[in-house]
Amino acid sequence: MQEHQGKNRPIAYASRTLNKAEKNYAVTEIETEAEALAVVWALKKFKYIIYGYPVEILTDHKPLLHLFKGKDLSGRMARWLLTVQDYMPTFTYIKGKANVAADALSRNCALTCAVSTETPTFDTLTHTDIFKAQRDDPMWSKVISYLETGNDLDLPHVPSLSHYVLQDDILYKATILTGKYEPSRLIHQLVIPQTLVPSVLKLIHDTSHASHPG
């Protein structure tokens, strides 16, 4: 969610269940590890929306507030810590009864509910949409081909190809983010093909879930 005029407005919804292996995580601490897994999964899933921006994680599980500050983490938790630190989030505790959005997503759907298989990001813009649009774009498809194969390119309008990276088959541009009150850091900005620009602007500004409607 993104705050606008004092209210939190949803940008996207997503949830999932633990798979068989994940259900075996440290049985005595399964709830805390499951909560940590949820954080890591959500950060990765919505990376192209939130990366490089301030992120606040609301949780009704107090142990999570201190878990990622631990200095003696090892194995899986140490790897998760590195992932979380890349986003520099802040954690805020809220009471369970106030965590209605997450609670609703965690409940089993009634048998009569329709189940959507489409990844719900930006309302309608999915990973597949971006993947296809980038590869259909005359310029960005060549950049992607260069990154995947190393073949030479004739793209005079794309300076410093070394600034571009592929993550989860999606093209990003590496940029140094500077701030007045925090140290500079490297972020990856999603490359939006020209064909998606109108859709992205419309989804940001005109949809009922946008932070700046109208």
N, C-alpha and C positions, 0 to 999 in steps of 0.2 A: 504494500500500500504506500501511497505518497500523500503527504499532508498538504492540504490546500484550504486556505481560509479557515484554519482551525479544525478541519475535519479530515479524517483519513479516507482516501478514495482508493479502491482496489485497482491495480493495474493488471493483475493476472491471478488466476487460481490454479493450484495444483496439489495433489496429494498422492500417496501410494502406500502400499502395505510392505511389511518386511518380508524378504524372501527367506527361504529355508535356512541358508547360511547365516543370515543376519539375526535370525531368531535365536541362534546359539551364542551370540555375543555375551560374554561374561555374565552368566545367568544371574549371579547375585547383584549385578549392577545393570541389568538389562534395560531398565527404564532410562537411566542416565545416558547409556551408550546409544539407545534408540533415539533419544532427543538430540544427541550430538550428531548422529547420522542424518537426522532430518535437516539440521542446519547446513551441513556440508552439501547434502543433495540439493537443497533449495538454492544455495549460493551458486552452485555449478549450473543448475538448470536455467536460472535467470541471469547468468553472467552478462549476456549481451544487453541486458536492460540496466543492471545496477553497477557494473564494474566501473570504478573510478568516481563513484558518487558516495556520499555518506550513507551508511546502512545501519539501521537500528533494528535489532532482533528482539521482539517481545516474547517472553516465555513465562509460563506458569510453573516451570520446574526450576526451583532455586539452585540446586547443585550445578546447573549449567552455567550460572553466572561466574563461577570460579573455575570450572573445568578447563577452559581454554587459557587460563592464566597459569596453569600448572607448569612447574619446572622439571618435573621428574616423569613426564609422560614417555611412553615407549610404544613401539610397534604401531598398531593401527591408529591409536590416539595421537601419537606424535605426527603421523602423516596427516591426519585430519587437522591438527593444529596449524601446520604449515599452510594448508589450503585456506583455512579461515583467516589467518593473518594476512593473506594476500588481499583480502577485501577490507581489512581494518574496521570491522563492525563494532558497534557498542551493543551491550546486552542490557535489557531492562526487564525487571520482574513485574508481572501483573498477576492478580489473583485469577484462579481458574475460571470463576464465574464471569470474569470480564473478558476472557479470551474466547469469545463466542465464534469468531471467524474460523480459527484453527480447530476449535471443538467440533464445529459443523462438518468440516472436511474429514475429521478423524472418525466420524460415525459411519457404521455400515449403512449402505443405501437400502431402502426397502425393496422388496422383490419387484415392485411395479415401476421402479425408477428406470429411466433410460440411461445407459452408460455410453459416454462419448469416448472414442478412442483417439480423438484429435488432441494434440498437445495444446493446452490453453494458454497461449502467450499473446500479449497485446490484443486480447479478444479474438482476433482471427489470424494474425500473422504468425506463422509457425516456422520452426527450424527448417522444414522442407521448403517452404516458400522462399526463404532467404537463400538456401542452398541452390535452388533452381535458378533464381533470379541472378545470383552472382555468376553462375556458369553460363547463363544466356547473355550476359552483358559482353559486348565486343571487347572492352578494355579489361575488365576485371577477370574475365575468363582466361585471358592470356597471363595475367599475374598469377592466378591460381595454377595454371599449367606450368609456369616457371618454378613455382615453389614445390610442385609435386614431382617435376621431371628434371629441372635444372636446365632446360632448353633455353637458348638465347632468345631475347625478345626485341622487337622493334617498337618500343613504346616511349617516345620522346616526352609524353605528357605525364609520365609516372616517375617522379624523382625518387631516388633512394629506395630501390626495391627491397633493400635489407630491412626497411621499416615495417614490412608486411609479414604477417604470420598466419598460419592456418591452425585453428583449434576446433576440434570436433567437425572438421571439414568445412568450417565457416571462416571467411577471410576477415582479418582484423588489421588495423594499423597501430603499431606501437608508438605511443606518444608519451612525452614527459609531462606529467601533471604537476604544476607548481601552485602552491597556496601561500597566503600571507602568514598563516599561523601554524602551518605544518610543513614538514620536509617534503621536498620534491619526490615523486615516485613514478614509476613506469606503469602505464595502463594500456590496455588494448581496446581500441575503439572499433565498433562494428562498422564495416564498409557497407553502405547502403547503395545498391545499384540505382541508376536513374529511374528505372521502371517502377521501383518501390517508393520513391520519394513522395509522390502524391498520397499513397496509401499510408505511409508512416505519419505524414503531417496530419492527415485526416484522423487517424487513430489517436494521435496525441492531443489534438485540439478539439475535435468534434464529437467524439463518442461519449456516451454517458459515463464511461469509466475514466475519462481523461481528467487530469489535474487542472486543466485550464479550459473548460468547456466554453463554446461560443466562438 
